[in-house]
Amino acid sequence: MLKVGLVGLGRMGKVYAELLMSKVKGVQLCAVCSINDDELAYAQEIGITETFSSIDDMLSSHPLDILWVVSSTQMHVDHIIAGLKAGCHVFSEKPLATTVEECLRVQNRDVRCRACVR
């Protein structure tokens, strides 16, 4: 069972959370992160008990296999890099970033997920 953490529970984040919990086999959505208290309350309502307002707290509290990034576009790059540094595979909602320079920040990071360095 792959352990998934999701960051961002806005409109699309809620869709992904519900899909991960009910339709995707072999994964467990075990933690979510949002800076919005209403979104964290929603996570509790759908049965996700591990909620965080800081991605760093979420990543340090759980050995996640996958980080699912559905946060606001301007935060994608920082969240992707945090997930990669934590050793996670990362899925990011589009767009990756809004500038080429921001995209290159991800490309130029010399980080690998735990599975890639075995």
URFEN-V350647 format. One record per residue. N is the residue number from 0. SS is DSSP state (a for helix, b for strand, c for the rest). Layout:
BEGIN
{{N/SS} {N/SS}}
END
This chain:
BEGIN
{{0/c} {1/b} {2/b} {3/b} {4/b} {5/b} {6/b} {7/c} {8/c} {9/c} {10/a} {11/a} {12/a} {13/a} {14/a} {15/a} {16/a} {17/a} {18/a} {19/a} {20/a} {21/a} {22/c} {23/c} {24/c} {25/c} {26/b} {27/b} {28/b} {29/b} {30/b} {31/b} {32/b} {33/c} {34/c} {35/c} {36/a} {37/a} {38/a} {39/a} {40/a} {41/a} {42/a} {43/a} {44/a} {45/c} {46/c} {47/c} {48/c} {49/c} {50/b} {51/b} {52/c} {53/c} {54/a} {55/a} {56/a} {57/a} {58/a} {59/a} {60/a} {61/c} {62/c} {63/c} {64/c} {65/b} {66/b} {67/b} {68/b} {69/c} {70/c} {71/c} {72/a} {73/a} {74/a} {75/a} {76/a} {77/a} {78/a} {79/a} {80/a} {81/a} {82/a} {83/a} {84/a} {85/c} {86/c} {87/c} {88/b} {89/b} {90/b} {91/b} {92/c} {93/c} {94/c} {95/c} {96/c} {97/c} {98/c} {99/a} {100/a} {101/a} {102/a} {103/a} {104/a} {105/a} {106/a} {107/c} {108/c} {109/c} {110/c} {111/c} {112/c} {113/a} {114/a} {115/a} {116/a} {117/c}}
END
